[in-house]
Amino acid sequence: MLRDYISWRPHEARRRAIVKTLLYRALMVLVTIVVAWAVTGSATDAVNIGVAANVIKTGTYYGYERLWNRISWGVTAPER
């Protein structure tokens, strides 16, 4: 059953949140660079846009996730 493979923990470790954030943002950097390159035609401009936008978004995402970890609404206790 699906429940046997999914752990429903109300909070995740800080290290896990950091790893998830960094891996997701790395993927988004690539997406942003590809889109910016298609729009600007310049690889240099695309990399600058991709890096700048995603440094800001990484910090924002991490803070947002940590904030939601403090909100108990919609989180159920694991079954014993």
N, CA, C and O atoms as a Tinker XYZ file with bonds, in Angstrom:
   320  protein
     1  N      0.839000   -1.176000    0.000000    73     2
     2  CA     0.000000    0.000000    0.000000    64     1     3
     3  C      0.889000    1.246000    0.000000    63     2     4     5
     4  O      2.015000    1.216000    0.496000    81     3
     5  N      0.384000    2.309000   -0.546000    73     3     6
     6  CA     1.151000    3.550000   -0.674000    64     5     7
     7  C      1.613000    4.083000    0.676000    63     6     8     9
     8  O      2.707000    4.639000    0.774000    81     7
     9  N      0.812000    3.926000    1.702000    73     7    10
    10  CA     1.183000    4.420000    3.037000    64     9    11
    11  C      2.467000    3.791000    3.559000    63    10    12    13
    12  O      3.182000    4.406000    4.350000    81    11
    13  N      2.764000    2.579000    3.126000    73    11    14
    14  CA     3.972000    1.895000    3.586000    64    13    15
    15  C      5.246000    2.538000    3.032000    63    14    16    17
    16  O      6.327000    2.334000    3.583000    81    15
    17  N      5.132000    3.301000    1.964000    73    15    18
    18  CA     6.301000    3.886000    1.313000    64    17    19
    19  C      6.455000    5.377000    1.560000    63    18    20    21
    20  O      7.473000    5.964000    1.193000    81    19
    21  N      5.477000    5.984000    2.165000    73    19    22
    22  CA     5.512000    7.427000    2.388000    64    21    23
    23  C      5.495000    7.700000    3.885000    63    22    24    25
    24  O      4.648000    7.181000    4.611000    81    23
    25  N      6.423000    8.506000    4.332000    73    23    26
    26  CA     6.487000    8.896000    5.732000    64    25    27
    27  C      5.783000   10.233000    5.899000    63    26    28    29
    28  O      6.196000   11.223000    5.296000    81    27
    29  N      4.739000   10.283000    6.697000    73    27    30
    30  CA     3.976000   11.506000    6.915000    64    29    31
    31  C      4.444000   12.166000    8.205000    63    30    32    33
    32  O      3.786000   12.057000    9.239000    81    31
    33  N      5.570000   12.843000    8.140000    73    31    34
    34  CA     6.092000   13.536000    9.310000    64    33    35
    35  C      5.631000   14.978000    9.291000    63    34    36    37
    36  O      5.615000   15.602000    8.230000    81    35
    37  N      5.254000   15.525000   10.437000    73    35    38
    38  CA     4.780000   16.905000   10.446000    64    37    39
    39  C      5.888000   17.928000   10.172000    63    38    40    41
    40  O      5.599000   19.028000    9.700000    81    39
    41  N      7.138000   17.590000   10.457000    73    39    42
    42  CA     8.247000   18.520000   10.237000    64    41    43
    43  C      9.420000   17.771000    9.620000    63    42    44    45
    44  O      9.615000   16.583000    9.876000    81    43
    45  N     10.192000   18.471000    8.812000    73    43    46
    46  CA    11.367000   17.844000    8.228000    64    45    47
    47  C     12.615000   18.488000    8.807000    63    46    48    49
    48  O     12.582000   19.622000    9.285000    81    47
    49  N     13.711000   17.749000    8.757000    73    47    50
    50  CA    14.967000   18.253000    9.283000    64    49    51
    51  C     15.448000   19.440000    8.460000    63    50    52    53
    52  O     15.185000   19.523000    7.260000    81    51
    53  N     16.143000   20.342000    9.101000    73    51    54
    54  CA    16.670000   21.529000    8.428000    64    53    55
    55  C     17.590000   21.133000    7.280000    63    54    56    57
    56  O     17.535000   21.743000    6.213000    81    55
    57  N     18.426000   20.132000    7.476000    73    55    58
    58  CA    19.352000   19.690000    6.420000    64    57    59
    59  C     18.582000   19.221000    5.192000    63    58    60    61
    60  O     18.968000   19.529000    4.065000    81    59
    61  N     17.497000   18.481000    5.398000    73    59    62
    62  CA    16.675000   18.013000    4.277000    64    61    63
    63  C     16.093000   19.193000    3.507000    63    62    64    65
    64  O     16.090000   19.197000    2.276000    81    63
    65  N     15.603000   20.188000    4.232000    73    63    66
    66  CA    15.040000   21.378000    3.586000    64    65    67
    67  C     16.105000   22.101000    2.762000    63    66    68    69
    68  O     15.816000   22.600000    1.675000    81    67
    69  N     17.319000   22.158000    3.272000    73    67    70
    70  CA    18.415000   22.820000    2.546000    64    69    71
    71  C     18.750000   22.049000    1.274000    63    70    72    73
    72  O     18.893000   22.653000    0.211000    81    71
    73  N     18.876000   20.730000    1.363000    73    71    74
    74  CA    19.208000   19.916000    0.187000    64    73    75
    75  C     18.112000   20.024000   -0.868000    63    74    76    77
    76  O     18.402000   20.208000   -2.050000    81    75
    77  N     16.847000   19.910000   -0.442000    73    75    78
    78  CA    15.743000   20.049000   -1.389000    64    77    79
    79  C     15.780000   21.406000   -2.076000    63    78    80    81
    80  O     15.597000   21.508000   -3.289000    81    79
    81  N     16.015000   22.433000   -1.296000    73    79    82
    82  CA    16.054000   23.791000   -1.836000    64    81    83
    83  C     17.158000   23.934000   -2.868000    63    82    84    85
    84  O     16.920000   24.458000   -3.956000    81    83
    85  N     18.350000   23.482000   -2.550000    73    83    86
    86  CA    19.483000   23.645000   -3.461000    64    85    87
    87  C     19.303000   22.848000   -4.756000    63    86    88    89
    88  O     19.615000   23.348000   -5.837000    81    87
    89  N     18.806000   21.627000   -4.655000    73    87    90
    90  CA    18.594000   20.823000   -5.863000    64    89    91
    91  C     17.506000   21.416000   -6.746000    63    90    92    93
    92  O     17.644000   21.458000   -7.969000    81    91
    93  N     16.440000   21.866000   -6.133000    73    91    94
    94  CA    15.365000   22.489000   -6.906000    64    93    95
    95  C     15.852000   23.766000   -7.574000    63    94    96    97
    96  O     15.565000   24.003000   -8.748000    81    95
    97  N     16.580000   24.582000   -6.842000    73    95    98
    98  CA    17.059000   25.847000   -7.406000    64    97    99
    99  C     18.067000   25.597000   -8.516000    63    98   100   101
   100  O     18.084000   26.349000   -9.490000    81    99
   101  N     18.911000   24.568000   -8.409000    73    99   102
   102  CA    19.855000   24.260000   -9.488000    64   101   103
   103  C     19.091000   23.961000  -10.782000    63   102   104   105
   104  O     19.472000   24.421000  -11.858000    81   103
   105  N     18.026000   23.195000  -10.664000    73   103   106
   106  CA    17.196000   22.918000  -11.828000    64   105   107
   107  C     16.585000   24.205000  -12.373000    63   106   108   109
   108  O     16.550000   24.407000  -13.587000    81   107
   109  N     16.110000   25.062000  -11.503000    73   107   110
   110  CA    15.482000   26.305000  -11.937000    64   109   111
   111  C     16.494000   27.285000  -12.540000    63   110   112   113
   112  O     16.137000   28.075000  -13.415000    81   111
   113  N     17.739000   27.245000  -12.089000    73   111   114
   114  CA    18.784000   28.068000  -12.707000    64   113   115
   115  C     18.920000   27.677000  -14.172000    63   114   116   117
   116  O     18.970000   28.535000  -15.053000    81   115
   117  N     18.979000   26.377000  -14.421000    73   115   118
   118  CA    19.113000   25.905000  -15.808000    64   117   119
   119  C     17.919000   26.327000  -16.655000    63   118   120   121
   120  O     18.087000   26.776000  -17.789000    81   119
   121  N     16.732000   26.187000  -16.117000    73   119   122
   122  CA    15.530000   26.577000  -16.860000    64   121   123
   123  C     15.552000   28.076000  -17.155000    63   122   124   125
   124  O     15.268000   28.493000  -18.278000    81   123
   125  N     15.889000   28.880000  -16.153000    73   123   126
   126  CA    15.927000   30.331000  -16.335000    64   125   127
   127  C     16.964000   30.731000  -17.373000    63   126   128   129
   128  O     16.708000   31.604000  -18.202000    81   127
   129  N     18.130000   30.099000  -17.334000    73   127   130
   130  CA    19.189000   30.418000  -18.294000    64   129   131
   131  C     18.749000   30.078000  -19.719000    63   130   132   133
   132  O     18.968000   30.862000  -20.642000    81   131
   133  N     18.134000   28.918000  -19.895000    73   131   134
   134  CA    17.678000   28.528000  -21.230000    64   133   135
   135  C     16.633000   29.510000  -21.759000    63   134   136   137
   136  O     16.695000   29.924000  -22.916000    81   135
   137  N     15.683000   29.877000  -20.919000    73   135   138
   138  CA    14.644000   30.830000  -21.341000    64   137   139
   139  C     15.260000   32.197000  -21.629000    63   138   140   141
   140  O     14.939000   32.819000  -22.642000    81   139
   141  N     16.139000   32.669000  -20.750000    73   139   142
   142  CA    16.774000   33.974000  -20.953000    64   141   143
   143  C     17.621000   33.983000  -22.219000    63   142   144   145
   144  O     17.654000   34.987000  -22.930000    81   143
   145  N     18.300000   32.889000  -22.509000    73   143   146
   146  CA    19.110000   32.792000  -23.720000    64   145   147
   147  C     18.214000   32.853000  -24.960000    63   146   148   149
   148  O     18.546000   33.508000  -25.948000    81   147
   149  N     17.081000   32.164000  -24.890000    73   147   150
   150  CA    16.147000   32.186000  -26.024000    64   149   151
   151  C     15.602000   33.602000  -26.252000    63   150   152   153
   152  O     15.371000   33.999000  -27.394000    81   151
   153  N     15.399000   34.353000  -25.184000    73   151   154
   154  CA    14.837000   35.706000  -25.297000    64   153   155
   155  C     15.900000   36.727000  -25.697000    63   154   156   157
   156  O     15.664000   37.561000  -26.571000    81   155
   157  N     17.087000   36.663000  -25.051000    73   155   158
   158  CA    18.108000   37.688000  -25.288000    64   157   159
   159  C     19.059000   37.345000  -26.427000    63   158   160   161
   160  O     19.594000   38.240000  -27.081000    81   159
   161  N     19.271000   36.050000  -26.668000    73   159   162
   162  CA    20.237000   35.637000  -27.680000    64   161   163
   163  C     21.669000   35.723000  -27.200000    63   162   164   165
   164  O     22.596000   35.451000  -27.963000    81   163
   165  N     21.865000   36.097000  -25.945000    73   163   166
   166  CA    23.206000   36.244000  -25.381000    64   165   167
   167  C     23.402000   35.260000  -24.231000    63   166   168   169
   168  O     22.648000   35.268000  -23.258000    81   167
   169  N     24.419000   34.415000  -24.356000    73   167   170
   170  CA    24.703000   33.441000  -23.302000    64   169   171
   171  C     25.149000   34.136000  -22.020000    63   170   172   173
   172  O     24.765000   33.722000  -20.926000    81   171
   173  N     25.953000   35.185000  -22.148000    73   171   174
   174  CA    26.433000   35.924000  -20.974000    64   173   175
   175  C     25.279000   36.565000  -20.216000    63   174   176   177
   176  O     25.186000   36.434000  -18.995000    81   175
   177  N     24.400000   37.256000  -20.936000    73   175   178
   178  CA    23.237000   37.864000  -20.299000    64   177   179
   179  C     22.339000   36.796000  -19.673000    63   178   180   181
   180  O     21.797000   36.997000  -18.586000    81   179
   181  N     22.183000   35.678000  -20.349000    73   179   182
   182  CA    21.335000   34.601000  -19.845000    64   181   183
   183  C     21.871000   34.044000  -18.527000    63   182   184   185
   184  O     21.104000   33.809000  -17.593000    81   183
   185  N     23.178000   33.834000  -18.452000    73   183   186
   186  CA    23.782000   33.327000  -17.218000    64   185   187
   187  C     23.637000   34.354000  -16.098000    63   186   188   189
   188  O     23.301000   33.993000  -14.970000    81   187
   189  N     23.887000   35.626000  -16.396000    73   187   190
   190  CA    23.735000   36.670000  -15.371000    64   189   191
   191  C     22.302000   36.749000  -14.852000    63   190   192   193
   192  O     22.081000   36.860000  -13.646000    81   191
   193  N     21.349000   36.694000  -15.744000    73   191   194
   194  CA    19.936000   36.710000  -15.342000    64   193   195
   195  C     19.616000   35.474000  -14.518000    63   194   196   197
   196  O     18.986000   35.572000  -13.465000    81   195
   197  N     20.042000   34.322000  -14.989000    73   195   198
   198  CA    19.750000   33.063000  -14.291000    64   197   199
   199  C     20.316000   33.015000  -12.891000    63   198   200   201
   200  O     19.634000   32.599000  -11.954000    81   199
   201  N     21.550000   33.435000  -12.741000    73   199   202
   202  CA    22.190000   33.394000  -11.426000    64   201   203
   203  C     21.571000   34.425000  -10.488000    63   202   204   205
   204  O     21.223000   34.090000   -9.355000    81   203
   205  N     21.427000   35.659000  -10.932000    73   203   206
   206  CA    20.885000   36.708000  -10.067000    64   205   207
   207  C     19.466000   36.380000   -9.609000    63   206   208   209
   208  O     19.155000   36.480000   -8.422000    81   207
   209  N     18.619000   35.995000  -10.534000    73   207   210
   210  CA    17.232000   35.696000  -10.176000    64   209   211
   211  C     17.145000   34.527000   -9.203000    63   210   212   213
   212  O     16.337000   34.550000   -8.274000    81   211
   213  N     17.952000   33.534000   -9.405000    73   211   214
   214  CA    17.838000   32.336000   -8.593000    64   213   215
   215  C     18.511000   32.430000   -7.237000    63   214   216   217
   216  O     18.114000   31.717000   -6.315000    81   215
   217  N     19.501000   33.270000   -7.082000    73   215   218
   218  CA    20.071000   33.497000   -5.744000    64   217   219
   219  C     18.988000   34.094000   -4.840000    63   218   220   221
   220  O     18.821000   33.670000   -3.697000    81   219
   221  N     18.273000   35.060000   -5.351000    73   219   222
   222  CA    17.192000   35.682000   -4.586000    64   221   223
   223  C     16.064000   34.677000   -4.327000    63   222   224   225
   224  O     15.552000   34.592000   -3.210000    81   223
   225  N     15.685000   33.932000   -5.340000    73   223   226
   226  CA    14.589000   32.974000   -5.195000    64   225   227
   227  C     14.940000   31.835000   -4.238000    63   226   228   229
   228  O     14.059000   31.326000   -3.545000    81   227
   229  N     16.203000   31.428000   -4.187000    73   227   230
   230  CA    16.614000   30.353000   -3.283000    64   229   231
   231  C     16.384000   30.744000   -1.836000    63   230   232   233
   232  O     15.810000   29.975000   -1.065000    81   231
   233  N     16.823000   31.923000   -1.466000    73   231   234
   234  CA    16.613000   32.397000   -0.095000    64   233   235
   235  C     15.140000   32.557000    0.233000    63   234   236   237
   236  O     14.703000   32.230000    1.336000    81   235
   237  N     14.387000   33.053000   -0.713000    73   235   238
   238  CA    12.952000   33.231000   -0.516000    64   237   239
   239  C     12.256000   31.895000   -0.326000    63   238   240   241
   240  O     11.422000   31.752000    0.568000    81   239
   241  N     12.587000   30.926000   -1.151000    73   239   242
   242  CA    11.975000   29.594000   -1.048000    64   241   243
   243  C     12.299000   28.946000    0.294000    63   242   244   245
   244  O     11.411000   28.397000    0.946000    81   243
   245  N     13.548000   29.005000    0.706000    73   243   246
   246  CA    13.950000   28.390000    1.977000    64   245   247
   247  C     13.178000   29.020000    3.143000    63   246   248   249
   248  O     12.657000   28.306000    4.000000    81   247
   249  N     13.106000   30.332000    3.175000    73   247   250
   250  CA    12.359000   31.012000    4.230000    64   249   251
   251  C     10.883000   30.638000    4.211000    63   250   252   253
   252  O     10.277000   30.433000    5.262000    81   251
   253  N     10.313000   30.551000    3.029000    73   251   254
   254  CA     8.908000   30.186000    2.871000    64   253   255
   255  C      8.651000   28.776000    3.406000    63   254   256   257
   256  O      7.679000   28.554000    4.128000    81   255
   257  N      9.514000   27.828000    3.056000    73   255   258
   258  CA     9.376000   26.454000    3.549000    64   257   259
   259  C      9.497000   26.390000    5.064000    63   258   260   261
   260  O      8.714000   25.699000    5.716000    81   259
   261  N     10.461000   27.097000    5.632000    73   259   262
   262  CA    10.641000   27.078000    7.083000    64   261   263
   263  C      9.444000   27.711000    7.786000    63   262   264   265
   264  O      9.033000   27.246000    8.849000    81   263
   265  N      8.891000   28.752000    7.208000    73   263   266
   266  CA     7.701000   29.365000    7.779000    64   265   267
   267  C      6.542000   28.372000    7.799000    63   266   268   269
   268  O      5.860000   28.239000    8.815000    81   267
   269  N      6.316000   27.678000    6.692000    73   267   270
   270  CA     5.230000   26.713000    6.635000    64   269   271
   271  C      5.454000   25.543000    7.584000    63   270   272   273
   272  O      4.480000   24.936000    8.029000    81   271
   273  N      6.689000   25.206000    7.908000    73   271   274
   274  CA     6.956000   24.148000    8.880000    64   273   275
   275  C      6.515000   24.544000   10.282000    63   274   276   277
   276  O      6.368000   23.680000   11.147000    81   275
   277  N      6.303000   25.818000   10.520000    73   275   278
   278  CA     5.833000   26.289000   11.829000    64   277   279
   279  C      4.314000   26.386000   11.896000    63   278   280   281
   280  O      3.761000   26.638000   12.967000    81   279
   281  N      3.645000   26.194000   10.794000    73   279   282
   282  CA     2.191000   26.301000   10.743000    64   281   283
   283  C      1.606000   24.893000   10.804000    63   282   284   285
   284  O      1.925000   24.048000    9.967000    81   283
   285  N      0.765000   24.645000   11.777000    73   283   286
   286  CA     0.232000   23.297000   11.971000    64   285   287
   287  C     -1.022000   23.030000   11.141000    63   286   288   289
   288  O     -1.462000   21.883000   11.059000    81   287
   289  N     -1.596000   24.033000   10.537000    73   287   290
   290  CA    -2.809000   23.858000    9.748000    64   289   291
   291  C     -2.586000   22.851000    8.627000    63   290   292   293
   292  O     -1.637000   22.982000    7.854000    81   291
   293  N     -3.441000   21.867000    8.534000    73   291   294
   294  CA    -3.380000   20.886000    7.461000    64   293   295
   295  C     -2.385000   19.761000    7.683000    63   294   296   297
   296  O     -2.243000   18.900000    6.815000    81   295
   297  N     -1.698000   19.736000    8.805000    73   295   298
   298  CA    -0.728000   18.676000    9.099000    64   297   299
   299  C     -1.369000   17.717000   10.086000    63   298   300   301
   300  O     -1.845000   18.124000   11.145000    81   299
   301  N     -1.376000   16.452000    9.732000    73   299   302
   302  CA    -1.931000   15.437000   10.636000    64   301   303
   303  C     -0.812000   14.672000   11.296000    63   302   304   305
   304  O      0.265000   14.498000   10.726000    81   303
   305  N     -1.075000   14.220000   12.495000    73   303   306
   306  CA    -0.093000   13.423000   13.235000    64   305   307
   307  C      0.033000   12.048000   12.575000    63   306   308   309
   308  O     -0.957000   11.508000   12.080000    81   307
   309  N      1.233000   11.482000   12.564000    73   307   310
   310  CA     1.407000   10.155000   11.968000    64   309   311
   311  C      0.622000    9.104000   12.765000    63   310   312   313
   312  O      0.499000    9.196000   13.986000    81   311
   313  N      0.101000    8.117000   12.057000    73   311   314
   314  CA    -0.613000    7.034000   12.719000    64   313   315
   315  C      0.380000    6.130000   13.409000    63   314   316   317
   316  O      1.491000    5.919000   12.922000    81   315
   317  N     -0.021000    5.601000   14.535000    73   315   318
   318  CA     0.882000    4.712000   15.282000    64   317   319
   319  C      0.484000    3.270000   15.112000    63   318   320
   320  O      1.130000    2.382000   15.668000    81   319
